[in-house]
Amino acid sequence: MGHYSQVKNDFLDCFGNPAVLGKVGIDIQTNKYSWLAVKCMQLADPQQKAIMEECYGKNDPQKVARVKKLYEELNLPSIHNKYEEEMVRKIKKRIEQAPDGVPRLALLEILKNTVLF
């Protein structure tokens, strides 16, 4: 659940609504080793990798916008949504199969609150 939560945080940092989140994401500018950046480099062709090398980690609004555009060109929002659906399904299954004594309802509530964000 921790890994899923971090991936969700990385995605929201880039694509989330700052008015809802209460903050403006800065992962791209600060050169964070995020799920989006890793997935981008896994899927990118040499030209797209060059864009990442030129723009990622730079505190320049145009370069940040170019990275976000590249993420969209690589369809990362859709890939993230599929990843999220699969992870939620796997986590729910593990919680349901947990041995007695594991606070299943509390874990499902935590998961639900993470998914809603």
KOLGU-4560 file (N, C-alpha, C; in nm, 3 decimals, padded with zeros to 5 digits):
<recs>
<n_xx: 00.083 n_yy: -00.119 n_zz: 00.000 ca_xx: 00.000 ca_yy: 00.000 ca_zz: 00.000 c_xx: 00.088 c_yy: 00.125 c_zz: 00.000 mol: A seq: 1 type: MET>
<n_xx: 00.204 n_yy: 00.117 n_zz: 00.064 ca_xx: 00.295 ca_yy: 00.231 ca_zz: 00.066 c_xx: 00.345 c_yy: 00.269 c_zz: -00.073 mol: A seq: 2 type: GLY>
<n_xx: 00.381 n_yy: 00.168 n_zz: -00.152 ca_xx: 00.428 ca_yy: 00.194 ca_zz: -00.288 c_xx: 00.317 c_yy: 00.258 c_zz: -00.372 mol: A seq: 3 type: HIS>
<n_xx: 00.198 n_yy: 00.203 n_zz: -00.361 ca_xx: 00.084 ca_yy: 00.259 ca_zz: -00.433 c_xx: 00.061 c_yy: 00.404 c_zz: -00.395 mol: A seq: 4 type: TYR>
<n_xx: 00.069 n_yy: 00.433 n_zz: -00.266 ca_xx: 00.048 ca_yy: 00.569 ca_zz: -00.217 c_xx: 00.153 c_yy: 00.665 c_zz: -00.272 mol: A seq: 5 type: SER>
<n_xx: 00.278 n_yy: 00.619 n_zz: -00.281 ca_xx: 00.385 ca_yy: 00.705 ca_zz: -00.333 c_xx: 00.366 c_yy: 00.732 c_zz: -00.482 mol: A seq: 6 type: GLN>
<n_xx: 00.326 n_yy: 00.630 n_zz: -00.557 ca_xx: 00.301 ca_yy: 00.648 ca_zz: -00.701 c_xx: 00.186 c_yy: 00.748 c_zz: -00.720 mol: A seq: 7 type: VAL>
<n_xx: 00.083 n_yy: 00.735 n_zz: -00.640 ca_xx: -00.031 ca_yy: 00.827 ca_zz: -00.647 c_xx: 00.016 c_yy: 00.970 c_zz: -00.617 mol: A seq: 8 type: LYS>
<n_xx: 00.100 n_yy: 00.984 n_zz: -00.516 ca_xx: 00.154 ca_yy: 01.115 ca_zz: -00.480 c_xx: 00.235 c_yy: 01.174 c_zz: -00.595 mol: A seq: 9 type: ASN>
<n_xx: 00.317 n_yy: 01.093 n_zz: -00.659 ca_xx: 00.397 ca_yy: 01.139 ca_zz: -00.773 c_xx: 00.307 c_yy: 01.186 c_zz: -00.886 mol: A seq: 10 type: ASP>
<n_xx: 00.201 n_yy: 01.109 n_zz: -00.914 ca_xx: 00.109 ca_yy: 01.146 ca_zz: -01.021 c_xx: 00.038 c_yy: 01.277 c_zz: -00.989 mol: A seq: 11 type: PHE>
<n_xx: -00.013 n_yy: 01.288 n_zz: -00.867 ca_xx: -00.086 ca_yy: 01.410 ca_zz: -00.829 c_xx: 00.005 c_yy: 01.532 c_zz: -00.826 mol: A seq: 12 type: LEU>
<n_xx: 00.132 n_yy: 01.512 n_zz: -00.794 ca_xx: 00.226 ca_yy: 01.624 ca_zz: -00.794 c_xx: 00.233 c_yy: 01.688 c_zz: -00.932 mol: A seq: 13 type: ASP>
<n_xx: 00.222 n_yy: 01.608 n_zz: -01.035 ca_xx: 00.231 ca_yy: 01.659 ca_zz: -01.172 c_xx: 00.094 c_yy: 01.697 c_zz: -01.229 mol: A seq: 14 type: CYS>
<n_xx: -00.005 n_yy: 01.612 n_zz: -01.209 ca_xx: -00.133 ca_yy: 01.629 ca_zz: -01.276 c_xx: -00.249 c_yy: 01.667 c_zz: -01.185 mol: A seq: 15 type: PHE>
<n_xx: -00.224 n_yy: 01.675 n_zz: -01.055 ca_xx: -00.332 ca_yy: 01.709 ca_zz: -00.962 c_xx: -00.365 c_yy: 01.857 c_zz: -00.965 mol: A seq: 16 type: GLY>
<n_xx: -00.483 n_yy: 01.888 n_zz: -00.918 ca_xx: -00.530 ca_yy: 02.026 ca_zz: -00.910 c_xx: -00.474 c_yy: 02.091 c_zz: -00.784 mol: A seq: 17 type: ASN>
<n_xx: -00.389 n_yy: 02.193 n_zz: -00.796 ca_xx: -00.330 ca_yy: 02.257 ca_zz: -00.677 c_xx: -00.436 c_yy: 02.312 c_zz: -00.580 mol: A seq: 18 type: PRO>
<n_xx: -00.551 n_yy: 02.355 n_zz: -00.632 ca_xx: -00.656 ca_yy: 02.407 ca_zz: -00.545 c_xx: -00.712 c_yy: 02.297 c_zz: -00.456 mol: A seq: 19 type: ALA>
<n_xx: -00.716 n_yy: 02.175 n_zz: -00.506 ca_xx: -00.765 ca_yy: 02.061 ca_zz: -00.428 c_xx: -00.655 c_yy: 02.009 c_zz: -00.336 mol: A seq: 20 type: VAL>
<n_xx: -00.533 n_yy: 02.000 n_zz: -00.388 ca_xx: -00.422 ca_yy: 01.945 ca_zz: -00.311 c_xx: -00.367 c_yy: 02.040 c_zz: -00.206 mol: A seq: 21 type: LEU>
<n_xx: -00.387 n_yy: 02.168 n_zz: -00.228 ca_xx: -00.333 ca_yy: 02.266 ca_zz: -00.135 c_xx: -00.186 c_yy: 02.297 c_zz: -00.156 mol: A seq: 22 type: GLY>
<n_xx: -00.132 n_yy: 02.253 n_zz: -00.269 ca_xx: 00.009 ca_yy: 02.280 ca_zz: -00.301 c_xx: 00.030 c_yy: 02.268 c_zz: -00.451 mol: A seq: 23 type: LYS>
<n_xx: 00.135 n_yy: 02.331 n_zz: -00.498 ca_xx: 00.176 ca_yy: 02.320 ca_zz: -00.637 c_xx: 00.290 c_yy: 02.219 c_zz: -00.643 mol: A seq: 24 type: VAL>
<n_xx: 00.277 n_yy: 02.123 n_zz: -00.733 ca_xx: 00.380 ca_yy: 02.021 ca_zz: -00.743 c_xx: 00.512 c_yy: 02.075 c_zz: -00.796 mol: A seq: 25 type: GLY>
<n_xx: 00.622 n_yy: 02.020 n_zz: -00.742 ca_xx: 00.755 ca_yy: 02.065 ca_zz: -00.784 c_xx: 00.850 c_yy: 01.949 c_zz: -00.813 mol: A seq: 26 type: ILE>
<n_xx: 00.796 n_yy: 01.828 n_zz: -00.832 ca_xx: 00.883 ca_yy: 01.712 ca_zz: -00.855 c_xx: 00.971 c_yy: 01.730 c_zz: -00.979 mol: A seq: 27 type: ASP>
<n_xx: 00.916 n_yy: 01.785 n_zz: -01.086 ca_xx: 00.994 ca_yy: 01.801 ca_zz: -01.209 c_xx: 01.108 c_yy: 01.900 c_zz: -01.187 mol: A seq: 28 type: ILE>
<n_xx: 01.077 n_yy: 02.015 n_zz: -01.126 ca_xx: 01.179 ca_yy: 02.118 ca_zz: -01.104 c_xx: 01.290 c_yy: 02.070 c_zz: -01.011 mol: A seq: 29 type: GLN>
<n_xx: 01.255 n_yy: 01.988 n_zz: -00.913 ca_xx: 01.352 ca_yy: 01.945 ca_zz: -00.813 c_xx: 01.420 c_yy: 01.814 c_zz: -00.848 mol: A seq: 30 type: THR>
<n_xx: 01.398 n_yy: 01.767 n_zz: -00.972 ca_xx: 01.468 ca_yy: 01.648 ca_zz: -01.021 c_xx: 01.437 c_yy: 01.523 c_zz: -00.938 mol: A seq: 31 type: ASN>
<n_xx: 01.312 n_yy: 01.513 n_zz: -00.892 ca_xx: 01.273 ca_yy: 01.400 ca_zz: -00.809 c_xx: 01.270 c_yy: 01.272 c_zz: -00.891 mol: A seq: 32 type: LYS>
<n_xx: 01.314 n_yy: 01.166 n_zz: -00.829 ca_xx: 01.312 ca_yy: 01.033 ca_zz: -00.888 c_xx: 01.171 c_yy: 00.978 c_zz: -00.872 mol: A seq: 33 type: TYR>
<n_xx: 01.080 n_yy: 01.025 n_zz: -00.958 ca_xx: 00.938 ca_yy: 00.993 ca_zz: -00.945 c_xx: 00.898 c_yy: 00.877 c_zz: -01.037 mol: A seq: 34 type: SER>
<n_xx: 00.782 n_yy: 00.819 n_zz: -01.007 ca_xx: 00.727 ca_yy: 00.712 ca_zz: -01.090 c_xx: 00.710 c_yy: 00.761 c_zz: -01.233 mol: A seq: 35 type: TRP>
<n_xx: 00.659 n_yy: 00.882 n_zz: -01.250 ca_xx: 00.639 ca_yy: 00.936 ca_zz: -01.385 c_xx: 00.770 c_yy: 00.949 c_zz: -01.461 mol: A seq: 36 type: LEU>
<n_xx: 00.873 n_yy: 00.999 n_zz: -01.397 ca_xx: 01.002 ca_yy: 01.017 ca_zz: -01.463 c_xx: 01.062 c_yy: 00.882 c_zz: -01.503 mol: A seq: 37 type: ALA>
<n_xx: 01.053 n_yy: 00.785 n_zz: -01.414 ca_xx: 01.106 ca_yy: 00.652 ca_zz: -01.444 c_xx: 01.028 c_yy: 00.588 c_zz: -01.558 mol: A seq: 38 type: VAL>
<n_xx: 00.896 n_yy: 00.591 n_zz: -01.550 ca_xx: 00.812 ca_yy: 00.532 ca_zz: -01.655 c_xx: 00.837 c_yy: 00.603 c_zz: -01.788 mol: A seq: 39 type: LYS>
<n_xx: 00.854 n_yy: 00.733 n_zz: -01.784 ca_xx: 00.884 ca_yy: 00.809 ca_zz: -01.906 c_xx: 01.013 c_yy: 00.759 c_zz: -01.970 mol: A seq: 40 type: CYS>
<n_xx: 01.116 n_yy: 00.743 n_zz: -01.890 ca_xx: 01.244 ca_yy: 00.699 ca_zz: -01.946 c_xx: 01.238 c_yy: 00.555 c_zz: -01.995 mol: A seq: 41 type: MET>
<n_xx: 01.152 n_yy: 00.473 n_zz: -01.935 ca_xx: 01.135 ca_yy: 00.336 ca_zz: -01.983 c_xx: 01.069 c_yy: 00.332 c_zz: -02.120 mol: A seq: 42 type: GLN>
<n_xx: 00.976 n_yy: 00.424 n_zz: -02.144 ca_xx: 00.898 ca_yy: 00.423 ca_zz: -02.268 c_xx: 00.953 c_yy: 00.514 c_zz: -02.378 mol: A seq: 43 type: LEU>
<n_xx: 01.037 n_yy: 00.608 n_zz: -02.342 ca_xx: 01.082 ca_yy: 00.711 ca_zz: -02.435 c_xx: 01.177 c_yy: 00.658 c_zz: -02.541 mol: A seq: 44 type: ALA>
<n_xx: 01.167 n_yy: 00.719 n_zz: -02.658 ca_xx: 01.265 ca_yy: 00.692 ca_zz: -02.763 c_xx: 01.385 c_yy: 00.785 c_zz: -02.738 mol: A seq: 45 type: ASP>
<n_xx: 01.492 n_yy: 00.771 n_zz: -02.814 ca_xx: 01.611 ca_yy: 00.855 ca_zz: -02.790 c_xx: 01.584 c_yy: 01.006 c_zz: -02.793 mol: A seq: 46 type: PRO>
<n_xx: 01.498 n_yy: 01.050 n_zz: -02.884 ca_xx: 01.466 ca_yy: 01.193 ca_zz: -02.892 c_xx: 01.391 c_yy: 01.239 c_zz: -02.767 mol: A seq: 47 type: GLN>
<n_xx: 01.298 n_yy: 01.158 n_zz: -02.719 ca_xx: 01.223 ca_yy: 01.192 ca_zz: -02.599 c_xx: 01.313 c_yy: 01.189 c_zz: -02.475 mol: A seq: 48 type: GLN>
<n_xx: 01.406 n_yy: 01.096 n_zz: -02.470 ca_xx: 01.501 ca_yy: 01.092 ca_zz: -02.359 c_xx: 01.588 c_yy: 01.219 c_zz: -02.358 mol: A seq: 49 type: LYS>
<n_xx: 01.622 n_yy: 01.268 n_zz: -02.476 ca_xx: 01.700 ca_yy: 01.392 ca_zz: -02.485 c_xx: 01.620 c_yy: 01.510 c_zz: -02.429 mol: A seq: 50 type: ALA>
<n_xx: 01.489 n_yy: 01.511 n_zz: -02.454 ca_xx: 01.404 ca_yy: 01.616 ca_zz: -02.397 c_xx: 01.407 c_yy: 01.609 c_zz: -02.245 mol: A seq: 51 type: ILE>
<n_xx: 01.397 n_yy: 01.488 n_zz: -02.191 ca_xx: 01.404 ca_yy: 01.473 ca_zz: -02.044 c_xx: 01.538 c_yy: 01.523 c_zz: -01.991 mol: A seq: 52 type: MET>
<n_xx: 01.645 n_yy: 01.487 n_zz: -02.057 ca_xx: 01.777 ca_yy: 01.529 ca_zz: -02.011 c_xx: 01.791 c_yy: 01.681 c_zz: -02.016 mol: A seq: 53 type: GLU>
<n_xx: 01.732 n_yy: 01.742 n_zz: -02.117 ca_xx: 01.740 ca_yy: 01.888 ca_zz: -02.131 c_xx: 01.649 c_yy: 01.960 c_zz: -02.032 mol: A seq: 54 type: GLU>
<n_xx: 01.533 n_yy: 01.905 n_zz: -02.003 ca_xx: 01.431 ca_yy: 01.980 ca_zz: -01.930 c_xx: 01.408 c_yy: 01.936 c_zz: -01.786 mol: A seq: 55 type: CYS>
<n_xx: 01.429 n_yy: 01.808 n_zz: -01.754 ca_xx: 01.396 ca_yy: 01.759 ca_zz: -01.620 c_xx: 01.496 c_yy: 01.813 c_zz: -01.517 mol: A seq: 56 type: TYR>
<n_xx: 01.443 n_yy: 01.857 n_zz: -01.407 ca_xx: 01.527 ca_yy: 01.910 ca_zz: -01.300 c_xx: 01.562 c_yy: 02.057 c_zz: -01.316 mol: A seq: 57 type: GLY>
<n_xx: 01.498 n_yy: 02.124 n_zz: -01.411 ca_xx: 01.523 ca_yy: 02.266 ca_zz: -01.435 c_xx: 01.406 c_yy: 02.348 c_zz: -01.381 mol: A seq: 58 type: LYS>
<n_xx: 01.438 n_yy: 02.454 n_zz: -01.313 ca_xx: 01.335 ca_yy: 02.542 ca_zz: -01.256 c_xx: 01.298 c_yy: 02.650 c_zz: -01.356 mol: A seq: 59 type: ASN>
<n_xx: 01.245 n_yy: 02.604 n_zz: -01.468 ca_xx: 01.207 ca_yy: 02.691 ca_zz: -01.580 c_xx: 01.067 c_yy: 02.648 c_zz: -01.623 mol: A seq: 60 type: ASP>
<n_xx: 00.968 n_yy: 02.737 n_zz: -01.613 ca_xx: 00.830 ca_yy: 02.698 ca_zz: -01.645 c_xx: 00.813 c_yy: 02.636 c_zz: -01.784 mol: A seq: 61 type: PRO>
<n_xx: 00.887 n_yy: 02.682 n_zz: -01.883 ca_xx: 00.876 ca_yy: 02.626 ca_zz: -02.017 c_xx: 00.929 c_yy: 02.482 c_zz: -02.021 mol: A seq: 62 type: GLN>
<n_xx: 01.036 n_yy: 02.456 n_zz: -01.949 ca_xx: 01.093 ca_yy: 02.321 ca_zz: -01.947 c_xx: 01.001 c_yy: 02.226 c_zz: -01.869 mol: A seq: 63 type: LYS>
<n_xx: 00.943 n_yy: 02.275 n_zz: -01.761 ca_xx: 00.847 ca_yy: 02.195 ca_zz: -01.683 c_xx: 00.727 c_yy: 02.161 c_zz: -01.772 mol: A seq: 64 type: VAL>
<n_xx: 00.677 n_yy: 02.259 n_zz: -01.845 ca_xx: 00.564 ca_yy: 02.237 ca_zz: -01.935 c_xx: 00.601 c_yy: 02.135 c_zz: -02.043 mol: A seq: 65 type: ALA>
<n_xx: 00.724 n_yy: 02.139 n_zz: -02.090 ca_xx: 00.766 ca_yy: 02.044 ca_zz: -02.194 c_xx: 00.770 c_yy: 01.901 c_zz: -02.140 mol: A seq: 66 type: ARG>
<n_xx: 00.816 n_yy: 01.886 n_zz: -02.016 ca_xx: 00.816 ca_yy: 01.753 ca_zz: -01.954 c_xx: 00.673 c_yy: 01.702 c_zz: -01.939 mol: A seq: 67 type: VAL>
<n_xx: 00.584 n_yy: 01.788 n_zz: -01.892 ca_xx: 00.443 ca_yy: 01.747 ca_zz: -01.876 c_xx: 00.383 c_yy: 01.708 c_zz: -02.011 mol: A seq: 68 type: LYS>
<n_xx: 00.418 n_yy: 01.782 n_zz: -02.115 ca_xx: 00.368 ca_yy: 01.750 ca_zz: -02.249 c_xx: 00.423 c_yy: 01.614 c_zz: -02.293 mol: A seq: 69 type: LYS>
<n_xx: 00.549 n_yy: 01.588 n_zz: -02.264 ca_xx: 00.608 ca_yy: 01.459 ca_zz: -02.298 c_xx: 00.536 c_yy: 01.346 c_zz: -02.224 mol: A seq: 70 type: LEU>
<n_xx: 00.507 n_yy: 01.367 n_zz: -02.097 ca_xx: 00.431 ca_yy: 01.266 ca_zz: -02.021 c_xx: 00.298 c_yy: 01.236 c_zz: -02.090 mol: A seq: 71 type: TYR>
<n_xx: 00.232 n_yy: 01.341 n_zz: -02.136 ca_xx: 00.104 ca_yy: 01.322 ca_zz: -02.203 c_xx: 00.122 c_yy: 01.253 c_zz: -02.338 mol: A seq: 72 type: GLU>
<n_xx: 00.227 n_yy: 01.289 n_zz: -02.411 ca_xx: 00.255 ca_yy: 01.225 ca_zz: -02.540 c_xx: 00.278 c_yy: 01.074 c_zz: -02.523 mol: A seq: 73 type: GLU>
<n_xx: 00.337 n_yy: 01.037 n_zz: -02.412 ca_xx: 00.364 ca_yy: 00.896 ca_zz: -02.383 c_xx: 00.244 c_yy: 00.827 c_zz: -02.317 mol: A seq: 74 type: LEU>
<n_xx: 00.135 n_yy: 00.903 n_zz: -02.302 ca_xx: 00.010 ca_yy: 00.850 ca_zz: -02.247 c_xx: 00.024 c_yy: 00.806 c_zz: -02.100 mol: A seq: 75 type: ASN>
<n_xx: 00.110 n_yy: 00.873 n_zz: -02.025 ca_xx: 00.132 ca_yy: 00.834 ca_zz: -01.887 c_xx: 00.009 c_yy: 00.850 c_zz: -01.798 mol: A seq: 76 type: LEU>
<n_xx: -00.078 n_yy: 00.948 n_zz: -01.819 ca_xx: -00.199 ca_yy: 00.951 ca_zz: -01.736 c_xx: -00.283 c_yy: 00.823 c_zz: -01.750 mol: A seq: 77 type: PRO>
<n_xx: -00.298 n_yy: 00.775 n_zz: -01.872 ca_xx: -00.374 ca_yy: 00.652 ca_zz: -01.894 c_xx: -00.301 c_yy: 00.531 c_zz: -01.835 mol: A seq: 78 type: SER>
<n_xx: -00.172 n_yy: 00.526 n_zz: -01.853 ca_xx: -00.092 ca_yy: 00.417 ca_zz: -01.797 c_xx: -00.103 c_yy: 00.417 c_zz: -01.645 mol: A seq: 79 type: ILE>
<n_xx: -00.099 n_yy: 00.535 n_zz: -01.586 ca_xx: -00.114 ca_yy: 00.545 ca_zz: -01.441 c_xx: -00.251 c_yy: 00.496 c_zz: -01.398 mol: A seq: 80 type: HIS>
<n_xx: -00.355 n_yy: 00.534 n_zz: -01.470 ca_xx: -00.490 ca_yy: 00.491 ca_zz: -01.433 c_xx: -00.503 c_yy: 00.339 c_zz: -01.435 mol: A seq: 81 type: ASN>
<n_xx: -00.446 n_yy: 00.275 n_zz: -01.535 ca_xx: -00.448 ca_yy: 00.128 ca_zz: -01.542 c_xx: -00.367 c_yy: 00.068 c_zz: -01.428 mol: A seq: 82 type: LYS>
<n_xx: -00.252 n_yy: 00.126 n_zz: -01.400 ca_xx: -00.169 ca_yy: 00.081 ca_zz: -01.288 c_xx: -00.247 c_yy: 00.092 c_zz: -01.158 mol: A seq: 83 type: TYR>
<n_xx: -00.313 n_yy: 00.206 n_zz: -01.139 ca_xx: -00.388 ca_yy: 00.230 ca_zz: -01.016 c_xx: -00.500 c_yy: 00.126 c_zz: -00.999 mol: A seq: 84 type: GLU>
<n_xx: -00.575 n_yy: 00.101 n_zz: -01.104 ca_xx: -00.683 ca_yy: 00.002 ca_zz: -01.097 c_xx: -00.629 c_yy: -00.135 c_zz: -01.057 mol: A seq: 85 type: GLU>
<n_xx: -00.519 n_yy: -00.175 n_zz: -01.119 ca_xx: -00.460 ca_yy: -00.306 ca_zz: -01.089 c_xx: -00.407 c_yy: -00.312 c_zz: -00.946 mol: A seq: 86 type: GLU>
<n_xx: -00.340 n_yy: -00.206 n_zz: -00.902 ca_xx: -00.287 ca_yy: -00.205 ca_zz: -00.766 c_xx: -00.399 c_yy: -00.208 c_zz: -00.662 mol: A seq: 87 type: MET>
<n_xx: -00.503 n_yy: -00.132 n_zz: -00.682 ca_xx: -00.615 ca_yy: -00.132 ca_zz: -00.587 c_xx: -00.677 c_yy: -00.271 c_zz: -00.581 mol: A seq: 88 type: VAL>
<n_xx: -00.692 n_yy: -00.335 n_zz: -00.695 ca_xx: -00.747 ca_yy: -00.471 ca_zz: -00.697 c_xx: -00.658 c_yy: -00.567 c_zz: -00.618 mol: A seq: 89 type: ARG>
<n_xx: -00.527 n_yy: -00.560 n_zz: -00.639 ca_xx: -00.432 ca_yy: -00.648 ca_zz: -00.569 c_xx: -00.431 c_yy: -00.620 c_zz: -00.418 mol: A seq: 90 type: LYS>
<n_xx: -00.431 n_yy: -00.494 n_zz: -00.382 ca_xx: -00.428 ca_yy: -00.458 ca_zz: -00.239 c_xx: -00.555 c_yy: -00.506 c_zz: -00.171 mol: A seq: 91 type: ILE>
<n_xx: -00.671 n_yy: -00.484 n_zz: -00.233 ca_xx: -00.797 ca_yy: -00.531 ca_zz: -00.174 c_xx: -00.794 c_yy: -00.682 c_zz: -00.155 mol: A seq: 92 type: LYS>
<n_xx: -00.744 n_yy: -00.753 n_zz: -00.253 ca_xx: -00.736 ca_yy: -00.899 ca_zz: -00.243 c_xx: -00.648 c_yy: -00.941 c_zz: -00.127 mol: A seq: 93 type: LYS>
<n_xx: -00.533 n_yy: -00.876 n_zz: -00.112 ca_xx: -00.443 ca_yy: -00.908 ca_zz: 00.000 c_xx: -00.507 c_yy: -00.878 c_zz: 00.135 mol: A seq: 94 type: ARG>
<n_xx: -00.577 n_yy: -00.767 n_zz: 00.142 ca_xx: -00.645 ca_yy: -00.733 ca_zz: 00.268 c_xx: -00.751 c_yy: -00.837 c_zz: 00.300 mol: A seq: 95 type: ILE>
<n_xx: -00.828 n_yy: -00.875 n_zz: 00.200 ca_xx: -00.934 ca_yy: -00.974 ca_zz: 00.221 c_xx: -00.878 c_yy: -01.109 c_zz: 00.263 mol: A seq: 96 type: GLU>
<n_xx: -00.758 n_yy: -01.143 n_zz: 00.216 ca_xx: -00.696 ca_yy: -01.272 ca_zz: 00.247 c_xx: -00.608 c_yy: -01.267 c_zz: 00.372 mol: A seq: 97 type: GLN>
<n_xx: -00.601 n_yy: -01.151 n_zz: 00.436 ca_xx: -00.515 ca_yy: -01.136 ca_zz: 00.554 c_xx: -00.565 c_yy: -01.227 c_zz: 00.667 mol: A seq: 98 type: ALA>
<n_xx: -00.473 n_yy: -01.273 n_zz: 00.750 ca_xx: -00.514 ca_yy: -01.361 ca_zz: 00.861 c_xx: -00.598 c_yy: -01.287 c_zz: 00.965 mol: A seq: 99 type: PRO>
<n_xx: -00.665 n_yy: -01.363 n_zz: 01.047 ca_xx: -00.743 ca_yy: -01.306 ca_zz: 01.155 c_xx: -00.654 c_yy: -01.217 c_zz: 01.241 mol: A seq: 100 type: ASP>
<n_xx: -00.711 n_yy: -01.112 n_zz: 01.293 ca_xx: -00.636 ca_yy: -01.019 ca_zz: 01.376 c_xx: -00.587 c_yy: -00.897 c_zz: 01.299 mol: A seq: 101 type: GLY>
<n_xx: -00.584 n_yy: -00.908 n_zz: 01.167 ca_xx: -00.546 ca_yy: -00.793 ca_zz: 01.084 c_xx: -00.668 c_yy: -00.702 c_zz: 01.072 mol: A seq: 102 type: VAL>
<n_xx: -00.651 n_yy: -00.573 n_zz: 01.097 ca_xx: -00.765 ca_yy: -00.480 ca_zz: 01.094 c_xx: -00.811 c_yy: -00.451 c_zz: 00.951 mol: A seq: 103 type: PRO>
<n_xx: -00.880 n_yy: -00.546 n_zz: 00.891 ca_xx: -00.922 ca_yy: -00.536 ca_zz: 00.751 c_xx: -01.002 c_yy: -00.409 c_zz: 00.722 mol: A seq: 104 type: ARG>
<n_xx: -01.101 n_yy: -00.381 n_zz: 00.806 ca_xx: -01.185 ca_yy: -00.264 ca_zz: 00.780 c_xx: -01.104 c_yy: -00.135 c_zz: 00.782 mol: A seq: 105 type: LEU>
<n_xx: -01.012 n_yy: -00.124 n_zz: 00.876 ca_xx: -00.929 ca_yy: -00.004 ca_zz: 00.884 c_xx: -00.840 c_yy: 00.009 c_zz: 00.760 mol: A seq: 106 type: ALA>
<n_xx: -00.783 n_yy: -00.103 n_zz: 00.715 ca_xx: -00.697 ca_yy: -00.099 ca_zz: 00.596 c_xx: -00.778 c_yy: -00.064 c_zz: 00.471 mol: A seq: 107 type: LEU>
<n_xx: -00.898 n_yy: -00.119 n_zz: 00.459 ca_xx: -00.983 ca_yy: -00.085 ca_zz: 00.345 c_xx: -01.023 c_yy: 00.061 c_zz: 00.347 mol: A seq: 108 type: LEU>
<n_xx: -01.043 n_yy: 00.116 n_zz: 00.465 ca_xx: -01.078 ca_yy: 00.259 ca_zz: 00.477 c_xx: -00.958 c_yy: 00.346 c_zz: 00.436 mol: A seq: 109 type: GLU>
<n_xx: -00.840 n_yy: 00.309 n_zz: 00.478 ca_xx: -00.718 ca_yy: 00.381 ca_zz: 00.437 c_xx: -00.704 c_yy: 00.377 c_zz: 00.286 mol: A seq: 110 type: ILE>
<n_xx: -00.722 n_yy: 00.259 n_zz: 00.229 ca_xx: -00.712 ca_yy: 00.245 ca_zz: 00.084 c_xx: -00.816 c_yy: 00.331 c_zz: 00.015 mol: A seq: 111 type: LEU>
<n_xx: -00.939 n_yy: 00.330 n_zz: 00.063 ca_xx: -01.046 ca_yy: 00.409 ca_zz: 00.004 c_xx: -01.011 c_yy: 00.558 c_zz: 00.005 mol: A seq: 112 type: LYS>
<n_xx: -00.958 n_yy: 00.605 n_zz: 00.116 ca_xx: -00.921 ca_yy: 00.747 ca_zz: 00.126 c_xx: -00.805 c_yy: 00.781 c_zz: 00.033 mol: A seq: 113 type: ASN>
<n_xx: -00.714 n_yy: 00.689 n_zz: 00.010 ca_xx: -00.602 ca_yy: 00.712 ca_zz: -00.082 c_xx: -00.653 c_yy: 00.717 c_zz: -00.225 mol: A seq: 114 type: THR>
<n_xx: -00.745 n_yy: 00.628 n_zz: -00.260 ca_xx: -00.799 ca_yy: 00.623 ca_zz: -00.396 c_xx: -00.880 c_yy: 00.748 c_zz: -00.427 mol: A seq: 115 type: VAL>
<n_xx: -00.954 n_yy: 00.797 n_zz: -00.330 ca_xx: -01.040 ca_yy: 00.914 ca_zz: -00.354 c_xx: -00.962 c_yy: 01.039 c_zz: -00.386 mol: A seq: 116 type: LEU>
<n_xx: -00.840 n_yy: 01.050 n_zz: -00.337 ca_xx: -00.766 ca_yy: 01.175 ca_zz: -00.354 c_xx: -00.725 c_yy: 01.197 c_zz: -00.494 mol: A seq: 117 type: PHE>
</recs>
